[in-house]
Every structure is written in C-alpha cells, then in structure tokens.
Amino acid sequence: MEPNSTAIIVGGSHSAAQLAPSLRQEGWQGRILIISDESFLPYHRPPLSKAYLAGEKDPESLLIRAAAFYEKANIEFMLDTRVDKIDRSAQLVTLSTGESLAYDKLALCTGSRVRKLPINGTELKGVHYLRNIADGNAIKADIKKESMAVIIGGGYIGLETAALLRKTGMQVTVLETMDRVLKRVTAPEVGAFYTRVHNEEGVVIKTGVIASKIIGAERAEAVVCNTGAQVDTDLVIVGIGIIPNTELAGDAGLKIDNGILVNEFAETDDPNIVAAGDCTNHPNQLLGRNIRLESVPNASEQAKSAAVSMCGNKKVYSTLPWFWSDQFDLKLQIAGLNQGYDQVIIRGDIHGSRSFVAWYLKEGQLIAADCVNRVKEFMIAKQALAGLKTIDTTKLADESVEPKELLI
Ligand SMILES: Cc1cc2nc3c(=O)[nH]c(=O)nc-3n(C[C@H](O)[C@H](O)[C@H](O)COP(=O)(O)OP(=O)(O)OC[C@H]3O[C@@H](n4cnc5c(N)ncnc54)[C@H](O)[C@@H]3O)c2cc1C
C-alpha cells in the first residue's frame, strides 16, 4: 500500500475498533480515518443492558480502546459526523458537514439500529429504546426503586433489561407477542427455564400479548394491550429487534440482501469497498450457508478479514458463531446456530436448578448448544462444532460422564 493512501471506515463501533488497528498490523501505512455519527470513541455495547445500566460502569470504562491507543497507531476520528453518500466511481464520500473526502479503500461498519414500535405513545417521556450510551443514560435517569417498568419484547435485550431493572427494585412486566419468550432463538425448554427464573425473581411475564398503545399525559403512564388489559408503568423499554444499516451501501448500488452482501473475505462487489459486522450478510463455510449475525465476536473477527482484504491479501472469515447473555445469576453462553434442529437433549436439571445445557441436534449431528452456568460444556461444544473434535452424542445427557469425556 502507498504511504499516501487513505482508508475510510464508516461507523465507529466494535467492527471499526478492530478493523483500524488490524489495518496497521497488516501494513497499511497511509491515513486511517474513522467517521462515526456517535459522540464517543468506540465502546462496548453489551454492558449497556448489563453493568452500565446497573450503574456499575461509567462511559470511560466502556471504551474498547483508550484514546492514546488510537493516537499511537495514528488512527483518526471524526465523531458526530455521518457519511451520507458514497460516489463509487469518484471514490468519494459526502459527509453530513457537506464536506467530501476521497478514499482509496472504504470499509462499511455501519452496524444496525433498533426496530421502532409502530404504535401511538412511543414519543412520550419515559419510553426508551436501547442501542447506545445516550439511550443507556436516558434509561438510567428514569430508574427509580419501587416504580414500575414495562419491557416490550421478550428477546435477549428485553430479558436482560428486565433482570437489571428488577435488581434495582423496580416492579417489572415483560410483554411478549409470541406464546413464549426467546421463541426466535431457543428451544421451548429453554424459554420455559427463563420464564421460571424471571418469575422466581419477581418479574411478571405476559405472553401472547400485543402492546397496542402507550398512554399518558406527558410521560408514559400505561401500556394498553390488544386484549384491552392495561399495564400501569413509569418506564417503558422497547426491545423488539434490530435492522441492519444498509441504506448507504444500497444507495451506492452495492448488493443488499438482509445485509450488505459480502464474500468470505468481507469484500463487497466493489473491489475498493469491504464491510464487516452487524450490517453484513456473509457466507460461513462451517455452516455451509449465508448468515447475518448480531454479535461482538462476529464484528471483531470479520473486521480482521476486511482489513486483510483492504491491504490486498486474503483471509477467510469463517468462525463458529457464539454469543452470550447475562441475566440475574445466569451466564448463558451459546455456541453455534440452532436453526433447523430436530432434537434437543438436556443435560442437568433444567426444571429445578440454574445450571444446564440444551444440546441442539439435526439428523443426529450437534449443531448448537445453550450452556447456562456451564463453562466446561461450552468450551467442549465450541471445539466439537468447529470440527476440531468429535462429540459422543449418546452421552450428552449423562451427568455421570465428565464434560471432557464427551469428546472422543
Ligand atoms: C444493549 C445491547 C446489548 C448487547 N449485548 C450483546 C452481548 O451480550 N453479546 C454480543 O455478542 N452482542 C451483544 N450486542 C450486539 C453487539 O453490540 C453488536 O453485534 C455490535 O455492536 C456490532 O458492532 P458493529 O460495529 O457491527 O455495529 P454497531 O455496534 O451497530 O455500530 C455501528 C455504528 O455505525 C454508526 N453509523 C451507521 N451509519 C453511519 C453513517 N452513515 N455514518 C457514520 N456512522 C454511522 C452507528 O451509529 C453505530 O455507531 C448487544 C447490543 C446491544 C445494543
């Protein structure tokens, strides 16, 4: 790469925070500029629904890397600035400031945004979404012991915030449209487990309920459901999923299909543009299909391949998807993707304890594992799913067999 080449990275979060230093490691000598529409240097998003909301962390401690790190690596930032347009033939980006900047290589790390709830009342004070530090601060300001909170959406973000608010002493109700929580992502047994634990901790979960409006004078005072029932509240958090930010890429004529389409090297169909993180739809060789993931490990690992591609080399991105979720004393670690499973094997007492594994099989083959407070099994599941070891599926439920002995 020429020393006077310019790499521009759009978006300043997990993928950008990995991509920029990886570019330097790969030998990029020219300018590296991260353009982010947020006011902070890249920060860890997962604690927003965990320790940050609990008041256990300040914004400074969320930073993925300190300012001095970027200075030393000569990585520049433009904060509070959006990239509004890409002119691919001229290799220019137009910014919200009106300025245009030339690039030699462009990385799209535009991530995702919250899905908005299309009902009346979401504009009232006390109604929140949770995606960034500003959202976290606004929610924290509304947390008051013994006041009431309604969480709309029984997915991971909804349940994590429910657990957190309950721990602060609030009365918490979760409203879920489907007939159980976590329906999109776990087996019925696992959903039932989370319902039990939340109930034991004092969270009320109402399933099969659609929030049809939020009412109140200036602030949210109640959520009205399709059943006519009304749940009084002081605070509402909506967690109903995310939408990948693909418009910038799409307007520039890049291929979009549930994310910006990239190959195994994080390259788009433009040789000068890569993309990484939540915003991409990419092939995964281990799974043999295209996927779009919403996770930190994906953002960071794909960014490494994107950096290699920007430097003119090749590094296949094909790692095993994995995730985590913290609720109360439950540390859930998930290895693999369970879509298409036809059998679930439970290891441990899922009905009475707070520690178990749900192994997901398809045609007799392990495809994923939900491990709650089971670090050993999680490590084993990762090895087996990555194809590094073979697992004896006949012994998965047998607690008398040590986890490491499950591997053949
Ligand atoms: C509350 C919460 C809890 C989470 N918990 C977990 C967890 O426990 N485990 C896990 O693995 N993952 C978790 N995630 C998901 C994880 O945070 C995301 O997968 C990760 O942040 C994706 O990183 P990214 O860089 O691809 O995109 P994002 O983090 O979405 O960042 C993209 C950035 O680009 C900016 N941007 C977009 N378009 C433009 C533009 N045109 N110009 C300038 N800037 C732009 C956006 O504003 C944003 O700042 C959680 C997310 C949230 C919100």
The ligand as a Gaussian input file, in Angstrom:
#p B3LYP/6-31G(d) Opt

LIG

0 1
 C      -27.898000      -3.369000      24.662000
 C      -27.127000      -4.313000      23.803000
 C      -26.621000      -5.489000      24.362000
 C      -25.891000      -6.369000      23.563000
 N      -25.401000      -7.499000      24.139000
 C      -24.608000      -8.326000      23.409000
 C      -23.995000      -9.459000      24.001000
 O      -24.199000      -9.751000      25.173000
 N      -23.169000     -10.227000      23.231000
 C      -22.929000      -9.933000      21.914000
 O      -22.148000     -10.620000      21.255000
 N      -23.511000      -8.859000      21.316000
 C      -24.343000      -8.059000      22.026000
 N      -24.920000      -6.971000      21.423000
 C      -24.753000      -6.783000      19.975000
 C      -23.434000      -6.100000      19.647000
 O      -23.313000      -4.930000      20.411000
 C      -23.379000      -5.794000      18.153000
 O      -23.392000      -7.018000      17.461000
 C      -22.136000      -4.999000      17.808000
 O      -22.185000      -3.732000      18.406000
 C      -21.995000      -4.834000      16.306000
 O      -20.922000      -4.000000      16.041000
 P      -20.829000      -3.209000      14.650000
 O      -19.551000      -2.442000      14.694000
 O      -21.048000      -4.145000      13.523000
 O      -22.077000      -2.249000      14.606000
 P      -22.759000      -1.174000      15.676000
 O      -22.290000      -1.522000      17.019000
 O      -24.172000      -1.209000      15.334000
 O      -22.090000       0.154000      15.225000
 C      -22.306000       0.793000      14.010000
 C      -22.000000       2.252000      14.203000
 O      -22.020000       2.913000      12.924000
 C      -22.720000       4.132000      13.058000
 N      -23.178000       4.510000      11.706000
 C      -24.112000       3.888000      10.946000
 N      -24.234000       4.502000       9.766000
 C      -23.364000       5.539000       9.769000
 C      -23.036000       6.547000       8.818000
 N      -23.638000       6.596000       7.622000
 N      -22.102000       7.459000       9.148000
 C      -21.474000       7.412000      10.365000
 N      -21.735000       6.474000      11.298000
 C      -22.684000       5.548000      11.003000
 C      -23.830000       3.769000      14.028000
 O      -24.436000       4.900000      14.612000
 C      -23.042000       2.972000      15.045000
 O      -22.405000       3.804000      15.972000
 C      -25.671000      -6.076000      22.190000
 C      -26.186000      -4.894000      21.637000
 C      -26.901000      -4.017000      22.441000
 C      -27.459000      -2.764000      21.825000

